Amino acid sequence: MAVSVLFALHFTLMQVTLPLLARDTLHWGPEQLATRSVVVGVCDILVQGFLLSHLIQWWGERHVAQGALGAGVAGLLGLTVLHLYPVQALLYAALLLFSLGEGVLNAVLDALISNATPAEAQGKVQGGVQAFGSLAGIAGPLMGGELYSRLGQTVTFGTGAALVLTALGVLNGTPADAAGEEVSPAA
């Protein structure tokens, strides 16, 4: 649940600040921002529709979630340094990494939470995850707007990367059986 909240918090933080970053560093307007949205949407469709089942089959949900968080961190770090290298290719590469990670994580995280929850507690846990995600959806834009306006893009996107890195640390520190995976008797 903590991984879900940390990721939702940074995701909503980014929804508000990414258009500001693109405007301030690359002087993008509505047309270019619309293209960005299409790129993110296409990545989600490709990842969730075609790639995700193969990734889970090859590596398992937990490792796929770890890779997704790693891709999210890499994408956010790219956005953190965009003002130093204000080129569209860096923005698109960062967005691609982030979008791949986001598309994978959203699907896999629900499965990990569900698998780690006893059948009689499914509704409570999933409801709790949704409630905390909604709270993060309120706090993220407020936090992102304040960080961006007061401290700039580096701190804002660096904070997002720190949140996702913290989520990765939480996931890595969670025993496999608590993260919804079967553990062999030898483990």
Accessible surface in RSA format (square Angstrom, percent):
REM  Atomic radii and reference values for relative SASA: ProtOr
REM  Chains: A
REM  Algorithm: Lee & Richards
REM  Probe-radius: 1.40
REM  Slices: 20
REM RES _ NUM      All-atoms   Total-Side   Main-Chain    Non-polar    All polar
REM                ABS   REL    ABS   REL    ABS   REL    ABS   REL    ABS   REL
RES MET A   1    88.41  45.8  58.73  38.9  29.68  70.7  45.87  39.0  42.54  56.4
RES ALA A   2    52.50  48.3  40.57  62.6  11.93  27.1  47.93  67.5   4.57  12.1
RES VAL A   3     8.76   5.8   8.66   7.8   0.10   0.2   8.66   7.5   0.10   0.3
RES SER A   4    18.42  15.6  15.35  20.5   3.07   7.1   1.16   2.5  17.26  24.2
RES VAL A   5    39.37  25.9  39.36  35.6   0.00   0.0  39.37  34.2   0.00   0.0
RES LEU A   6    32.62  18.2  32.62  23.3   0.00   0.0  32.62  22.9   0.00   0.0
RES PHE A   7     6.95   3.5   6.95   4.3   0.00   0.0   6.95   4.2   0.00   0.0
RES ALA A   8    24.50  22.5  19.69  30.4   4.82  11.0  24.24  34.1   0.26   0.7
RES LEU A   9    30.35  16.9  30.35  21.7   0.00   0.0  30.35  21.3   0.00   0.0
RES HIS A  10     0.05   0.0   0.05   0.0   0.00   0.0   0.05   0.0   0.00   0.0
RES PHE A  11    52.66  26.3  52.53  32.5   0.13   0.3  52.53  31.8   0.13   0.4
RES THR A  12    18.11  12.9  18.11  18.4   0.00   0.0  18.11  24.3   0.00   0.0
RES LEU A  13     0.07   0.0   0.07   0.1   0.00   0.0   0.07   0.0   0.00   0.0
RES MET A  14     9.69   5.0   9.68   6.4   0.01   0.0   9.68   8.2   0.01   0.0
RES GLN A  15   100.78  56.4  82.48  60.3  18.31  43.6  33.18  70.6  67.61  51.3
RES VAL A  16    57.16  37.6  46.67  42.2  10.49  25.3  52.09  45.3   5.07  13.8
RES THR A  17     0.00   0.0   0.00   0.0   0.00   0.0   0.00   0.0   0.00   0.0
RES LEU A  18     1.10   0.6   1.10   0.8   0.00   0.0   1.10   0.8   0.00   0.0
RES PRO A  19    35.48  25.9  34.13  31.1   1.34   4.9  34.48  28.5   0.99   6.2
RES LEU A  20    52.54  29.3  52.40  37.5   0.14   0.4  52.54  36.9   0.00   0.0
RES LEU A  21     0.00   0.0   0.00   0.0   0.00   0.0   0.00   0.0   0.00   0.0
RES ALA A  22     0.03   0.0   0.03   0.0   0.00   0.0   0.03   0.0   0.00   0.0
RES ARG A  23   123.86  52.0 121.59  62.0   2.28   5.4  53.85  73.6  70.02  42.4
RES ASP A  24    61.99  43.4  38.15  38.0  23.84  56.4  21.95  51.7  40.03  39.9
RES THR A  25    18.91  13.4   5.39   5.5  13.51  32.2   9.84  13.2   9.06  13.7
RES LEU A  26    26.78  14.9   7.95   5.7  18.83  47.3  10.92   7.7  15.86  42.7
RES HIS A  27   153.10  83.7 126.47  87.9  26.64  68.1  87.51  90.2  65.59  76.3
RES TRP A  28    10.82   4.3   4.21   2.0   6.61  15.5   4.34   2.3   6.48  10.5
RES GLY A  29    22.03  27.2   0.00   N/A  22.03  27.2  20.17  55.3   1.86   4.2
RES PRO A  30   106.99  78.0  97.92  89.3   9.07  33.0 102.62  84.7   4.37  27.2
RES GLU A  31   128.11  73.5 118.92  90.0   9.19  21.9  69.99 135.4  58.12  47.5
RES GLN A  32    70.19  39.2  68.97  50.4   1.22   2.9  19.08  40.6  51.11  38.8
RES LEU A  33    36.05  20.1  35.37  25.3   0.68   1.7  35.72  25.1   0.33   0.9
RES ALA A  34    56.89  52.3  48.62  75.0   8.27  18.8  55.67  78.4   1.21   3.2
RES THR A  35    66.06  47.0  61.98  62.8   4.08   9.7  40.08  53.8  25.98  39.3
RES ARG A  36    41.54  17.4  41.54  21.2   0.00   0.0   0.03   0.0  41.51  25.2
RES SER A  37    57.13  48.3  46.61  62.2  10.52  24.2  33.71  71.8  23.42  32.8
RES VAL A  38    94.43  62.1  88.09  79.7   6.35  15.3  94.13  81.8   0.30   0.8
RES VAL A  39    41.20  27.1  37.66  34.1   3.54   8.5  40.82  35.5   0.38   1.0
RES VAL A  40    31.16  20.5  31.16  28.2   0.00   0.0  31.16  27.1   0.00   0.0
RES GLY A  41    29.44  36.3   0.00   N/A  29.44  36.3  28.91  79.3   0.52   1.2
RES VAL A  42    71.75  47.2  71.16  64.4   0.59   1.4  71.29  61.9   0.46   1.3
RES CYS A  43     8.91   6.7   8.09   9.0   0.82   1.9   0.82   2.1   8.09   8.7
RES ASP A  44    34.73  24.3  34.15  34.0   0.58   1.4  12.97  30.5  21.75  21.7
RES ILE A  45   115.38  65.7 108.91  81.1   6.48  15.6 115.21  83.0   0.17   0.5
RES LEU A  46    94.41  52.6  93.49  66.9   0.91   2.3  93.60  65.7   0.81   2.2
RES VAL A  47     2.88   1.9   2.69   2.4   0.19   0.5   2.88   2.5   0.00   0.0
RES GLN A  48    84.11  47.0  62.92  46.0  21.19  50.5  14.55  31.0  69.56  52.8
RES GLY A  49    55.98  69.0   0.00   N/A  55.98  69.0  27.54  75.6  28.45  63.7
RES PHE A  50   137.26  68.7 127.91  79.2   9.35  24.3 132.71  80.5   4.55  13.0
RES LEU A  51    74.85  41.7  73.17  52.3   1.68   4.2  74.85  52.6   0.00   0.0
RES LEU A  52    17.04   9.5  16.90  12.1   0.14   0.4  16.90  11.9   0.14   0.4
RES SER A  53    76.23  64.4  64.76  86.4  11.47  26.4  52.79 112.4  23.44  32.8
RES HIS A  54    85.00  46.5  84.96  59.1   0.04   0.1  52.91  54.5  32.09  37.3
RES LEU A  55    24.25  13.5  24.25  17.3   0.00   0.0  24.25  17.0   0.00   0.0
RES ILE A  56    51.50  29.3  47.05  35.0   4.45  10.7  47.05  33.9   4.45  12.1
RES GLN A  57   142.56  79.7 109.16  79.8  33.40  79.5  39.93  85.0 102.63  77.8
RES TRP A  58   155.45  62.4 123.61  59.8  31.85  74.8 104.79  55.9  50.66  82.2
RES TRP A  59   148.95  59.8 134.40  65.1  14.55  34.2 114.87  61.2  34.08  55.3
RES GLY A  60    25.83  31.9   0.00   N/A  25.83  31.9  23.96  65.7   1.88   4.2
RES GLU A  61    36.49  20.9  33.48  25.3   3.00   7.2   6.33  12.2  30.15  24.6
RES ARG A  62    20.60   8.6  20.60  10.5   0.00   0.0   4.71   6.4  15.88   9.6
RES HIS A  63   112.17  61.3 103.73  72.1   8.44  21.6  69.14  71.3  43.03  50.1
RES VAL A  64     7.99   5.3   2.50   2.3   5.49  13.2   6.25   5.4   1.74   4.7
RES ALA A  65     0.00   0.0   0.00   0.0   0.00   0.0   0.00   0.0   0.00   0.0
RES GLN A  66    39.21  21.9  35.65  26.1   3.56   8.5  14.77  31.4  24.44  18.5
RES GLY A  67    45.91  56.6   0.00   N/A  45.91  56.6  38.80 106.5   7.11  15.9
RES ALA A  68     5.72   5.3   0.00   0.0   5.72  13.0   3.98   5.6   1.75   4.6
RES LEU A  69     0.00   0.0   0.00   0.0   0.00   0.0   0.00   0.0   0.00   0.0
RES GLY A  70    29.14  35.9   0.00   N/A  29.14  35.9  23.61  64.8   5.52  12.4
RES ALA A  71    22.96  21.1  16.34  25.2   6.62  15.1  20.84  29.3   2.12   5.6
RES GLY A  72     0.03   0.0   0.00   N/A   0.03   0.0   0.03   0.1   0.00   0.0
RES VAL A  73    16.82  11.1  16.82  15.2   0.00   0.0  16.82  14.6   0.00   0.0
RES ALA A  74    43.57  40.1  33.54  51.8  10.03  22.8  37.33  52.6   6.23  16.5
RES GLY A  75     0.00   0.0   0.00   N/A   0.00   0.0   0.00   0.0   0.00   0.0
RES LEU A  76     0.04   0.0   0.04   0.0   0.00   0.0   0.04   0.0   0.00   0.0
RES LEU A  77    91.51  51.0  90.33  64.6   1.18   3.0  90.67  63.7   0.85   2.3
RES GLY A  78    11.91  14.7   0.00   N/A  11.91  14.7  10.72  29.4   1.19   2.7
RES LEU A  79     0.22   0.1   0.18   0.1   0.04   0.1   0.18   0.1   0.04   0.1
RES THR A  80    14.40  10.2  14.23  14.4   0.17   0.4  14.23  19.1   0.17   0.3
RES VAL A  81    54.79  36.1  54.79  49.6   0.00   0.0  54.79  47.6   0.00   0.0
RES LEU A  82     0.10   0.1   0.10   0.1   0.00   0.0   0.10   0.1   0.00   0.0
RES HIS A  83    71.91  39.3  52.58  36.5  19.33  49.4  37.34  38.5  34.57  40.2
RES LEU A  84   109.10  60.8  84.42  60.4  24.68  62.0  87.58  61.5  21.52  57.9
RES TYR A  85   134.80  62.9 131.96  75.1   2.84   7.4  88.79  66.7  46.01  56.7
RES PRO A  86    69.50  50.7  54.30  49.5  15.20  55.3  54.30  44.8  15.20  94.5
RES VAL A  87    80.72  53.1  77.16  69.9   3.55   8.6  80.72  70.1   0.00   0.0
RES GLN A  88    96.93  54.2  92.50  67.6   4.43  10.6  22.27  47.4  74.67  56.6
RES ALA A  89    75.30  69.2  61.39  94.7  13.91  31.7  69.49  97.9   5.82  15.4
RES LEU A  90    42.22  23.5  37.88  27.1   4.34  10.9  41.69  29.3   0.53   1.4
RES LEU A  91     0.04   0.0   0.04   0.0   0.00   0.0   0.04   0.0   0.00   0.0
RES TYR A  92    62.32  29.1  60.47  34.4   1.85   4.8  52.10  39.2  10.22  12.6
RES ALA A  93    49.93  45.9  43.35  66.9   6.58  15.0  48.56  68.4   1.37   3.6
RES ALA A  94     2.30   2.1   0.08   0.1   2.23   5.1   2.10   3.0   0.20   0.5
RES LEU A  95     0.09   0.0   0.09   0.1   0.00   0.0   0.09   0.1   0.00   0.0
RES LEU A  96    81.97  45.6  81.97  58.6   0.00   0.0  81.97  57.6   0.00   0.0
RES LEU A  97    72.13  40.2  72.13  51.6   0.00   0.0  72.13  50.7   0.00   0.0
RES PHE A  98     2.96   1.5   2.96   1.8   0.00   0.0   2.96   1.8   0.00   0.0
RES SER A  99     0.14   0.1   0.00   0.0   0.14   0.3   0.14   0.3   0.00   0.0
RES LEU A 100    57.74  32.2  57.20  40.9   0.53   1.3  57.59  40.4   0.15   0.4
RES GLY A 101     0.98   1.2   0.00   N/A   0.98   1.2   0.98   2.7   0.00   0.0
RES GLU A 102    11.85   6.8  11.77   8.9   0.08   0.2   0.32   0.6  11.52   9.4
RES GLY A 103     0.00   0.0   0.00   N/A   0.00   0.0   0.00   0.0   0.00   0.0
RES VAL A 104     9.41   6.2   9.41   8.5   0.00   0.0   9.41   8.2   0.00   0.0
RES LEU A 105     0.14   0.1   0.14   0.1   0.00   0.0   0.14   0.1   0.00   0.0
RES ASN A 106    65.36  45.1  58.88  56.9   6.47  15.6  22.76  54.8  42.60  41.2
RES ALA A 107    38.25  35.2  20.24  31.2  18.01  41.0  29.75  41.9   8.50  22.5
RES VAL A 108     0.72   0.5   0.00   0.0   0.72   1.7   0.72   0.6   0.00   0.0
RES LEU A 109    14.76   8.2  14.76  10.6   0.00   0.0  14.76  10.4   0.00   0.0
RES ASP A 110    72.23  50.6  71.11  70.8   1.12   2.6  22.78  53.6  49.44  49.3
RES ALA A 111    31.08  28.6  23.40  36.1   7.68  17.5  30.46  42.9   0.61   1.6
RES LEU A 112     5.49   3.1   5.00   3.6   0.49   1.2   5.24   3.7   0.25   0.7
RES ILE A 113    16.95   9.6  13.35   9.9   3.60   8.7  16.75  12.1   0.19   0.5
RES SER A 114    40.92  34.6  37.80  50.4   3.12   7.2  13.45  28.6  27.47  38.5
RES ASN A 115    87.12  60.1  54.87  53.0  32.25  77.7  14.23  34.2  72.89  70.5
RES ALA A 116    41.03  37.7  11.33  17.5  29.70  67.6  15.52  21.9  25.51  67.6
RES THR A 117    16.43  11.7   5.90   6.0  10.53  25.1   3.23   4.3  13.20  20.0
RES PRO A 118    77.21  56.3  64.04  58.4  13.17  47.9  76.47  63.1   0.74   4.6
RES ALA A 119    89.60  82.4  66.31 102.3  23.28  53.0  68.58  96.6  21.02  55.7
RES GLU A 120   151.38  86.9 113.56  85.9  37.82  90.1  75.15 145.4  76.23  62.2
RES ALA A 121    23.87  22.0  23.74  36.6   0.14   0.3  23.87  33.6   0.00   0.0
RES GLN A 122    51.98  29.1  51.27  37.5   0.71   1.7  37.06  78.9  14.93  11.3
RES GLY A 123    59.72  73.6   0.00   N/A  59.72  73.6  43.10 118.3  16.61  37.2
RES LYS A 124   173.39  84.6 152.87  93.8  20.52  48.9 104.66  94.2  68.73  73.2
RES VAL A 125    38.75  25.5  36.39  32.9   2.36   5.7  38.75  33.7   0.00   0.0
RES GLN A 126    48.04  26.9  47.80  34.9   0.24   0.6  36.74  78.2  11.30   8.6
RES GLY A 127    38.77  47.8   0.00   N/A  38.77  47.8  32.84  90.1   5.93  13.3
RES GLY A 128    20.58  25.4   0.00   N/A  20.58  25.4  18.72  51.4   1.86   4.2
RES VAL A 129     6.54   4.3   5.96   5.4   0.58   1.4   5.96   5.2   0.58   1.6
RES GLN A 130   115.95  64.8 112.67  82.3   3.28   7.8  42.13  89.7  73.82  56.0
RES ALA A 131    55.61  51.1  45.96  70.9   9.65  21.9  54.16  76.3   1.45   3.8
RES PHE A 132    97.69  48.9  96.88  60.0   0.81   2.1  96.88  58.7   0.81   2.3
RES GLY A 133    20.12  24.8   0.00   N/A  20.12  24.8  14.01  38.4   6.12  13.7
RES SER A 134    72.30  61.1  59.11  78.9  13.19  30.4  37.91  80.7  34.40  48.2
RES LEU A 135   106.25  59.2 102.99  73.7   3.27   8.2 103.36  72.6   2.89   7.8
RES ALA A 136     5.66   5.2   0.53   0.8   5.12  11.7   4.51   6.4   1.14   3.0
RES GLY A 137    26.34  32.5   0.00   N/A  26.34  32.5  14.03  38.5  12.32  27.6
RES ILE A 138   109.68  62.4 102.99  76.7   6.69  16.1 107.89  77.7   1.79   4.9
RES ALA A 139    45.61  41.9  41.27  63.7   4.34   9.9  44.47  62.6   1.13   3.0
RES GLY A 140     0.00   0.0   0.00   N/A   0.00   0.0   0.00   0.0   0.00   0.0
RES PRO A 141    40.23  29.3  35.72  32.6   4.51  16.4  36.16  29.9   4.07  25.3
RES LEU A 142   121.81  67.8 116.16  83.1   5.65  14.2 120.55  84.7   1.26   3.4
RES MET A 143    59.00  30.6  51.13  33.8   7.86  18.7  28.30  24.1  30.70  40.7
RES GLY A 144     0.00   0.0   0.00   N/A   0.00   0.0   0.00   0.0   0.00   0.0
RES GLY A 145    24.78  30.6   0.00   N/A  24.78  30.6  21.25  58.3   3.53   7.9
RES GLU A 146    88.17  50.6  87.16  65.9   1.01   2.4  44.22  85.5  43.95  35.9
RES LEU A 147    31.12  17.3  29.70  21.2   1.43   3.6  31.12  21.9   0.00   0.0
RES TYR A 148    25.71  12.0  19.60  11.2   6.12  15.9  18.77  14.1   6.94   8.6
RES SER A 149    89.28  75.4  49.65  66.3  39.63  91.3  49.80 106.1  39.48  55.3
RES ARG A 150   181.13  76.0 147.36  75.1  33.77  80.4  50.65  69.2 130.48  79.1
RES LEU A 151   108.48  60.4  84.10  60.2  24.38  61.3  90.57  63.6  17.91  48.2
RES GLY A 152    27.60  34.0   0.00   N/A  27.60  34.0  25.65  70.4   1.95   4.4
RES GLN A 153    24.64  13.8  22.17  16.2   2.47   5.9  10.49  22.3  14.15  10.7
RES THR A 154    60.19  42.8  58.52  59.3   1.67   4.0  53.44  71.8   6.75  10.2
RES VAL A 155    61.57  40.5  55.95  50.7   5.62  13.5  61.20  53.2   0.37   1.0
RES THR A 156     0.00   0.0   0.00   0.0   0.00   0.0   0.00   0.0   0.00   0.0
RES PHE A 157     0.00   0.0   0.00   0.0   0.00   0.0   0.00   0.0   0.00   0.0
RES GLY A 158    24.22  29.9   0.00   N/A  24.22  29.9  18.45  50.6   5.78  12.9
RES THR A 159    39.26  27.9  33.70  34.2   5.56  13.3  25.98  34.9  13.29  20.1
RES GLY A 160     0.00   0.0   0.00   N/A   0.00   0.0   0.00   0.0   0.00   0.0
RES ALA A 161     5.78   5.3   5.45   8.4   0.33   0.8   5.74   8.1   0.04   0.1
RES ALA A 162    53.73  49.4  48.01  74.1   5.72  13.0  52.40  73.8   1.33   3.5
RES LEU A 163    27.79  15.5  27.32  19.5   0.47   1.2  27.63  19.4   0.16   0.4
RES VAL A 164     0.00   0.0   0.00   0.0   0.00   0.0   0.00   0.0   0.00   0.0
RES LEU A 165    99.00  55.1  95.23  68.1   3.78   9.5  95.23  66.9   3.78  10.2
RES THR A 166    71.64  51.0  62.83  63.7   8.82  21.0  46.27  62.1  25.37  38.4
RES ALA A 167     0.00   0.0   0.00   0.0   0.00   0.0   0.00   0.0   0.00   0.0
RES LEU A 168    31.84  17.7  31.84  22.8   0.00   0.0  31.84  22.4   0.00   0.0
RES GLY A 169    42.13  52.0   0.00   N/A  42.13  52.0  33.14  90.9   8.99  20.1
RES VAL A 170    54.72  36.0  46.80  42.4   7.93  19.1  53.38  46.4   1.35   3.6
RES LEU A 171     7.39   4.1   7.32   5.2   0.07   0.2   7.39   5.2   0.00   0.0
RES ASN A 172    80.94  55.8  57.35  55.4  23.59  56.8  23.95  57.6  56.99  55.1
RES GLY A 173    63.99  78.9   0.00   N/A  63.99  78.9  36.71 100.7  27.28  61.1
RES THR A 174    36.36  25.9  31.87  32.3   4.49  10.7  22.39  30.1  13.97  21.1
RES PRO A 175    86.37  62.9  73.53  67.0  12.84  46.7  86.16  71.1   0.21   1.3
RES ALA A 176    35.71  32.8  28.68  44.3   7.03  16.0  28.68  40.4   7.03  18.6
RES ASP A 177    93.64  65.6  77.71  77.4  15.92  37.6  22.78  53.6  70.86  70.7
RES ALA A 178    56.22  51.7  33.92  52.4  22.30  50.7  43.62  61.4  12.61  33.4
RES ALA A 179     7.79   7.2   1.96   3.0   5.83  13.3   7.79  11.0   0.00   0.0
RES GLY A 180    14.50  17.9   0.00   N/A  14.50  17.9   3.57   9.8  10.93  24.5
RES GLU A 181    44.19  25.4  33.82  25.6  10.37  24.7  22.76  44.0  21.43  17.5
RES GLU A 182   178.05 102.2 146.45 110.8  31.60  75.2  65.73 127.1 112.32  91.7
RES VAL A 183    62.09  40.9  33.20  30.1  28.89  69.6  36.39  31.6  25.69  69.7
RES SER A 184    68.87  58.2  53.32  71.2  15.55  35.8  44.81  95.4  24.06  33.7
RES PRO A 185   145.77 106.2 106.16  96.8  39.61 144.0 119.63  98.8  26.14 162.5
RES ALA A 186   106.41  97.8  61.69  95.2  44.71 101.7  74.53 105.0  31.88  84.4
RES ALA A 187    98.20  90.3  29.83  46.0  68.37 155.5  53.82  75.8  44.37 117.5
END  Absolute sums over single chains surface
CHAIN  1 A     9245.1       7398.0       1847.1       6503.2       2741.8
END  Absolute sums over all chains
TOTAL          9245.1       7398.0       1847.1       6503.2       2741.8
